[in-house]
Structure formats: C-alpha cells, structure tokens
Amino acid sequence: MAEIFVRPGKPDDIPAIMGIISDARAFLHEQGINQWQGTYPDQAAVEQDIAAGTNRVLVSAESVVGTASLIEGPDPFYKRIDGDGWLGEDPYMMIHRFAVSSQIRGQHLSKFLMSNLISMAYAKGYRDLRIDTHAQNTIMQHVITSNGYEFRGIVYLDEPVPERNAYQLRLE
C-alpha cells in the first residue's frame, strides 16, 4: 500500500491544490450545490494559506490528493450563529477550504484528512474546532459528523448564498 500522510502545503503544491479545488467545484455543480460556484476559493487564498502556514495537504502515492486549511480563530463570520450556538468561549481552530481529488473519491480518505487535522489542532493545544458547509452538501456533512462534530446552527458568510451549517467538536 502506498504511503498516505498529511503535511504543510508548499508553493510547489499550488497547481495540484487548484486542480483539487476545480474538481470539487465541478463535483458540487454536478450535485446542484451552490457552493464554490464563483471564484472562491481562488489561487490568492491558497497562496495566503501557504504563506501563513495554515494549508495542509493530503499526500497519497507521492501525489497531493487533498487540501484544507487549519486556521486559528476567531472568525468574524462565526460571531453570529442562529440556532443552539457555540459551546463555550475557548480559543478555537477552524477548518476551511477542505477538498479532495476526484481520483480518491470513495476511498474514505476525507475522514483520514479530517482526523489528521483534528490531531494537529489538538497538538497545538486547541480543544475546540469549528467548521461550516453548505446545507445541501450532505457528503461534507457526513465527513464532518462522522468525525464527531455536532451541528450548532447557521452562520452567514460573505457569499451569494451566505447561509452555512456550522459544526463544533469539543475535545477533552
């Protein structure tokens, strides 16, 4: 079996990351989900994540096949939440721009990437993780909830369809 691991993204990874985002955008479009259907996330966002040291890539068989950003809060879009709301006021990390290549879809490597991101946040001392996704993105919702996150309400982003389901994972 080929090696599978998660590491920080680097500038040489940008073409592969943009290809993964393009794959994800097309997949969401095929599903009729109005998420990532504009220019976001764009190359500038990926470059910023890499420069800030927040991007992580999933590597399998020497190829970048997944990407996500693990970012320290607070996030201004997470201030307003309709529903049950966030549990606690602890410092938190967020996972944004999570996507995997169509080459590995169905291999359950999304769960592997998510688990590694959770472990990385834990190693940094964070016990509160937050993430959001489109209400119609049931595949991503499954990845999120199968890793222990709980639905907390609706947050509002600065996008044409601003509502996103928000999830939180509290670690001990």
C-alpha positions as CSV (number, residue, x, y, z in Angstrom):
1,M,0.0,0.0,0.0
2,A,1.3,3.5,-0.9
3,E,2.1,5.9,1.9
4,I,-0.6,8.3,3.0
5,F,0.1,11.3,5.1
6,V,-0.7,14.9,5.8
7,R,1.9,17.7,5.7
8,P,2.0,21.5,5.4
9,G,1.3,22.8,1.9
10,K,4.2,24.5,0.0
11,P,4.3,26.8,-3.1
12,D,5.1,23.8,-5.4
13,D,1.7,22.3,-4.4
14,I,-0.4,25.2,-5.7
15,P,-1.1,23.7,-9.1
16,A,-2.3,20.4,-7.5
17,I,-4.3,22.2,-4.9
18,M,-6.0,24.4,-7.5
19,G,-6.8,21.2,-9.5
20,I,-8.4,19.7,-6.4
21,I,-10.5,22.8,-5.9
22,S,-11.5,22.7,-9.5
23,D,-12.5,19.0,-9.1
24,A,-14.5,19.9,-6.0
25,R,-16.2,22.9,-7.7
26,A,-17.3,20.7,-10.7
27,F,-18.5,17.9,-8.3
28,L,-20.6,20.4,-6.3
29,H,-22.0,21.8,-9.5
30,E,-23.0,18.3,-10.7
31,Q,-24.8,17.8,-7.4
32,G,-26.7,21.0,-7.8
33,I,-25.0,22.6,-4.8
34,N,-24.4,26.3,-5.0
35,Q,-21.1,26.2,-3.0
36,W,-17.8,27.3,-4.5
37,Q,-19.5,28.2,-7.8
38,G,-17.9,31.6,-8.1
39,T,-14.2,32.3,-8.0
40,Y,-13.7,31.4,-4.3
41,P,-11.6,29.7,-3.2
42,D,-9.1,31.2,-5.6
43,Q,-5.3,30.9,-6.0
44,A,-4.7,34.0,-3.9
45,A,-6.5,32.4,-0.9
46,V,-4.4,29.2,-1.4
47,E,-1.2,31.3,-1.6
48,Q,-2.1,33.2,1.5
49,D,-2.8,30.0,3.4
50,I,0.5,28.5,2.4
51,A,2.4,31.8,3.3
52,A,0.6,31.8,6.7
53,G,1.4,28.2,7.3
54,T,-2.2,27.2,7.6
55,N,-2.6,25.0,4.5
56,R,-2.3,21.2,4.8
57,V,-2.2,18.7,2.0
58,L,-3.1,15.0,1.9
59,V,-0.4,13.0,0.1
60,S,-1.1,9.5,-1.4
61,A,1.4,7.7,-3.6
62,E,3.5,10.8,-3.8
63,S,0.7,12.9,-5.2
64,V,-1.2,15.8,-3.5
65,V,-4.8,14.5,-3.4
66,G,-6.4,16.6,-0.7
67,T,-6.2,20.1,0.8
68,A,-7.6,22.0,3.8
69,S,-6.7,25.0,5.9
70,L,-6.4,24.8,9.7
71,I,-6.8,28.3,11.0
72,E,-6.8,29.8,14.4
73,G,-9.9,31.7,15.4
74,P,-11.7,33.9,15.9
75,D,-13.5,34.1,12.6
76,P,-15.7,37.2,12.1
77,F,-18.3,35.1,10.2
78,Y,-18.7,32.8,13.3
79,K,-19.7,35.7,15.6
80,R,-23.4,35.4,14.5
81,I,-24.8,31.9,14.8
82,D,-28.5,31.2,14.7
83,G,-29.6,28.0,16.5
84,D,-28.2,26.4,19.6
85,G,-24.9,28.4,19.3
86,W,-21.4,27.6,20.1
87,L,-20.5,25.7,23.3
88,G,-18.1,27.8,25.3
89,E,-15.8,30.7,24.6
90,D,-12.5,28.8,24.4
91,P,-9.9,29.7,21.7
92,Y,-10.7,27.6,18.7
93,M,-9.3,26.5,15.3
94,M,-11.4,26.3,12.1
95,I,-11.1,24.1,9.1
96,H,-11.7,25.8,5.8
97,R,-11.3,25.1,2.1
98,F,-11.5,21.3,2.6
99,A,-11.4,19.3,-0.6
100,V,-10.2,16.0,-2.0
101,S,-9.3,15.0,-5.6
102,S,-11.9,13.1,-7.7
103,Q,-9.1,10.5,-8.0
104,I,-9.6,9.3,-4.4
105,R,-13.3,9.9,-4.0
106,G,-14.9,6.9,-2.3
107,Q,-11.7,5.7,-0.6
108,H,-12.7,7.3,2.7
109,L,-9.5,9.5,2.7
110,S,-11.6,12.6,3.6
111,K,-12.1,11.0,7.0
112,F,-8.3,10.4,7.2
113,L,-7.6,14.1,6.3
114,M,-10.1,15.3,8.8
115,S,-8.8,13.1,11.6
116,N,-5.2,14.4,11.0
117,L,-6.4,18.0,11.1
118,I,-8.1,17.3,14.4
119,S,-4.9,15.7,15.8
120,M,-2.8,18.7,14.6
121,A,-5.2,21.2,16.3
122,Y,-5.0,19.0,19.5
123,A,-1.2,19.0,19.4
124,K,-1.3,22.8,19.2
125,G,-3.4,22.9,22.5
126,Y,-6.8,23.5,21.0
127,R,-9.8,21.6,22.3
128,D,-12.4,23.5,20.3
129,L,-12.7,23.0,16.5
130,R,-15.3,24.6,14.2
131,I,-16.3,24.1,10.6
132,D,-19.1,25.0,8.2
133,T,-20.5,23.8,4.9
134,H,-23.5,24.4,2.6
135,A,-26.8,22.9,3.8
136,Q,-27.1,20.8,0.6
137,N,-23.5,19.4,0.9
138,T,-24.5,16.2,2.5
139,I,-21.2,14.4,1.6
140,M,-19.2,17.0,3.5
141,Q,-21.7,16.9,6.4
142,H,-21.1,13.2,6.6
143,V,-17.3,13.7,6.7
144,I,-17.8,16.3,9.5
145,T,-20.3,14.4,11.7
146,S,-18.5,11.1,11.3
147,N,-15.5,12.7,12.9
148,G,-17.5,13.7,16.0
149,Y,-18.6,17.3,15.1
150,E,-22.1,18.3,16.2
151,F,-24.4,20.7,14.4
152,R,-24.6,24.0,16.3
153,G,-26.6,26.3,14.0
154,I,-26.3,28.5,10.9
155,V,-23.6,31.0,10.2
156,Y,-23.5,33.6,7.5
157,L,-20.6,34.1,5.1
158,D,-20.0,36.9,2.6
159,E,-21.1,34.9,-0.5
160,P,-24.1,34.9,-2.8
161,V,-25.7,32.1,-0.7
162,P,-24.4,33.1,2.7
163,E,-26.0,30.5,5.0
164,R,-23.8,27.6,6.1
165,N,-24.4,24.8,8.5
166,A,-22.0,25.2,11.4
167,Y,-20.4,22.4,13.4
168,Q,-18.3,22.2,16.5
169,L,-16.0,19.5,18.0
170,R,-15.1,19.8,21.7
171,L,-12.1,17.6,22.7
172,E,-11.1,16.6,26.2
